[in-house]
Every structure is written in C-alpha cells, then in structure tokens.
Amino acid sequence: MDTALFTANNVWMMICTALVFFMHMGFSLLEAGLTRQKNTVNILFKNFFVITAGLLLYALAGFNLMYPGFEEGATGFFKFAGWGIAPPEGGMTAAYASGGYTWWTDFLFQGMFAATAATIISGAVAERIKLEAFFVIAILYVGIVYPIVGSWQWGGGFLSNWGFYDFAGSTLVHSVGGWAALITIYFLGARIGKYSADGTSNPIFGHNMPLAAGGVLILWLGWFGFNGGSVLSADPATTSLVLVTTSLAAAAGGIVASIFSHILYKNYDLTMFMNGVLGGLVAITAGADQMSTGEAMIIGAIGGIIVVLAIALLEKLKLDDPVGAIAVHLFAGMWGTLAVGIFGNMASTKQFMIQLAGVGIVGAFCVLSALLLVLVVNATIGLRVTKEQEVGGLDDAEHGMSAYADFSVSKK
Amino acid sequence: MKKIEALIRKTQFEDVKNKLHEAGVTFFSYWDVTGLGNENKGRVYRGVSYSTSAIERRMLSIVVNDDFVEPAVQAIIEAGGTGNIGDGKIFVLPVEEAYRIRTGEKGGDTLN
C-alpha cells in the first residue's frame, strides 16, 4: 500500500477517534439536561470519571483483554495479552491492520469506545446512586466485562467464528452497557417521588432541555466517528454509505418516535423525539455497512417505536431510568443486532439465528456479571445515598457545591 | 391606611399595572407565587400522565390611604378580570402604621 493511502486512512481513523471522544460531551449534556439541577455536578463528575478512568483502564488491561490475539479459528472465550500498552513489531506501518490505521490509533479509537459502556450506566442510575458504588461498578464493568465480551467478536473470539455480525457495537457496546444499567436500577430502586404509595407514576422533569438537545445532536455527530470509524479505514464507498445509513436511521427514529408518542399520549414530547433519534442511531449501528438507504430508514423507524414502547414498559415495571438509557441502548441495541439477520446484504434465517444467539449469550454474560458486581457492592459499600442526601441533592451531599451557584431562571 | 393584597393572572399584570397608575397608585410590590387551587390540567411527560393543581399567579402588595382603597380595588377588578375561573382574589387588611425610612416620618403622608 502506498504511504499516501495509509496516511489518509490513519487520518480518518484519528478524526473518528476524536468524534467518539466528543460523544462523551454529548452523553454528559444529555444526562445533565434530563435530570434535576440539584444533581448536575454529580452527573458531570460521573461522566468525567468514566472517560478518564475508562481510558486508563483500557491502557492498563482492557485493550489486551479485548484484542488478545486468539489463534486462527480458535473458539476464543478468554485470553489476556498482558499489562500495559506497547506497539507490536510493525505496528506503525501499513503492514498492521491492512494499512487502515496504526496501532496507536487502534488503541485510542477502541479506548474511546470502551468508556461509552459505563456512560450508559451513569444515566440510568442518576440522582440516587452513591458515588463510590458507581466508581466500583464502572471500573470493574469497563475494565473487565466490556473487553471480554468485545474479544468474543472484535478480538476474533468465538462469536466472530460463528459468523455473528455487529458492525460498530449495537450489542457489544450499547447492549452491554444497557444490561448493566438494567440490573443496577433494579437493585437501586426508583428515585424518591417517582412512584406514589398507591402505585401511580409521577413525572420527574429534566431541568434543562437546551443542554439535553445539544447533547443528542452532539451524539449524532459523534456517531459519524463511531460508525464511520468502524469501517476501520477510509474506504470511500463504505465510509460514505455508513454515514448516510447512520443519519437516515437517526432521522427516521426521531420522526417516528415523536409521531408515535403523540399518537399514544397526545403530546409533542421533545424528550421522546430525542430518545427516538438515539434509538435510530443505536439500531443502525450493528449493520450500518450492510443496509440500503430504505432499510436503514426502516431499522431506524422501528428503533424509534421500540424506544417509546420500552420507556412505557420500564415505567410499568417501576424501573426508574431518568434518561431513557435502557430503552435506547439495550432495547434498540438488541433490535439493531437482530435486524442484521432480517434486512440488508446478510439477511437470512441462519444469520438471524446467529444474531439471536449472540444477543442471548452476551445478555446472559452481562446480566450475570452485573448481578455479581451489583450484589457485592450493595452488600459492602451500599448502592444508594441516604434519603436526606437524595432529597437535598447529590451536588450538595457528595460535592458540597451547586451547578448554578447564583444563576436564576425567570418563569414565564 | 390599608394594605391590598391581590392575586392576579400573570397575563393581566400589565393591564392591572396601567389601571392602578390611572387610579393614582404609583408604587407597589409584586412577586410571582405558586398556589394550589381548583384548576386541574392533564399533562404527559415521557409517557407518564399527571395532573397539576399548582397554579402560577402574581401577588401584588399595595399599601394606600383609605380614600385610595376603593379606586385601587376597582382598578384591579376591572383590569384583572377575564370572566373565567381563576381570575384571582383581592384582600384588604388594616395597616397600623407606616414609616419612611429616609426621614423617619410616619403616617399617611409617607404613602404619597
């Protein structure tokens, strides 16, 4: 391969790395906007912890756990290639990764992905989890569970040998985070005031819609890197197709979710519109390079409907997810993964069954690991803050500060 | 001297203020209040339906000499009313004394 092409590929992959990094800003703003102002510092603190600790853990062990180099054709389940990061022989040349990128780019791109899984948990558990409990769960989940699951597919393990397909991580990233979020909020319980003693649900309003909306648009932008970079080179045809399918699915997901929630609830709910966009993005992620434009729109649209229905389902089950993270990342993630067997170039009954098996196995492993993790944390440091701390706000209780010290908002 | 406390619709505030000025009431305090009442609006947020009886209103606090009470009350009724339920309430309370802080003088003149 000539140097110019290798350089162009690597530059594109570094841009995508930066875009995926930018998604952490999107998550931070979305989570802050959809929760109450008394917990804003706390949610931002968690997001800072996730990106910083996530990256360090990935350098320490995660990368070598996720890409341990399973032997050709082996049914890899677990392998660890050692602590720390050091480029292999030829890691900076076009001989590495077919000239798509250098080893350093590989590490950082994957490292940015890793932290996303914990960010998904952060939104769902917002406003009542004890900070230390979140640290422990996030560290162990991102440091161990995420890379192991990733190794089964992207690291060349048994799922990839079966023919499972997850282009950019509907299952490997989004569902992995979503499962842990689900298990954690089950044991954590709902926020005070979310459900009345007689069983009725009460709304708890997000405090800043401009932040939340900005966050969603930043996430969409970041997804160009998330999916675009998952081409693993700057291949003109595939990268441009992926950006188109990604955007069309996001647009369809948002439009359909907003219309569908209006049909159900007779209300134009901006937060449903935003969650619908994210549902479309998560859904297309598994097969972004395999779909036609029409198929991308259908997958995104169904993703949007699934998000609205999943939010209603969790509400019925009294599982309190302030930002809709589980509906978006777990439910739309599972749908997107299965959709690879229904639509696009790979569609077949056999592929669908493989996709289904992959979703099931990853789900079972994530549920079991999250269960173990959450139960141990609950029994030792405890999951939840005291009632007094929760009512007074975590910003005051955990950080002794306020997000908007002397800022006031005029009411109509 | 009397104190007039009026709870009015925020939408009527400008009209009430202008009418009070016409009636010779040129200074008063006001602030936004939230109360509970009989009004009930059905709402939905993220699929959760809820109803609210919390009502946003503006509270006016006006201290006047006795001969201004009637014109002021009439001004508020005239400009504050829309004819619909929820237009608000007016209360008139006795005031024992009034002082002007700058000069220390007291009595009805301090209200002019």
Contacts between the chains, C-beta under 8 A, distances in Angstrom:
chain1	res1	chain2	res2	distance
A	201	B	48	4.6
A	202	B	48	6.8
A	202	B	50	6.1
A	203	B	43	7.8
A	203	B	45	3.7
A	203	B	46	6.7
A	203	B	48	4.6
A	203	B	50	5.3
A	205	B	45	6.3
A	261	B	47	6.9
A	264	B	47	7.0
A	265	B	44	4.2
A	265	B	47	5.9
A	265	B	49	7.1
A	266	B	44	7.1
A	267	B	43	7.6
A	267	B	44	4.3
A	269	B	44	6.9
A	269	B	45	6.9
A	269	B	46	6.3
A	269	B	47	7.8
A	271	B	45	7.6
A	271	B	46	5.5
A	272	B	46	6.6
A	272	B	47	7.5
A	308	B	47	7.3
A	311	B	46	6.2
A	311	B	47	5.6
A	312	B	47	4.9
A	315	B	46	7.9
A	315	B	47	6.0
A	315	B	48	6.2
A	324	B	46	7.3
A	411	B	32	6.2
A	411	B	56	6.8
A	412	B	10	6.9
A	412	B	56	7.2
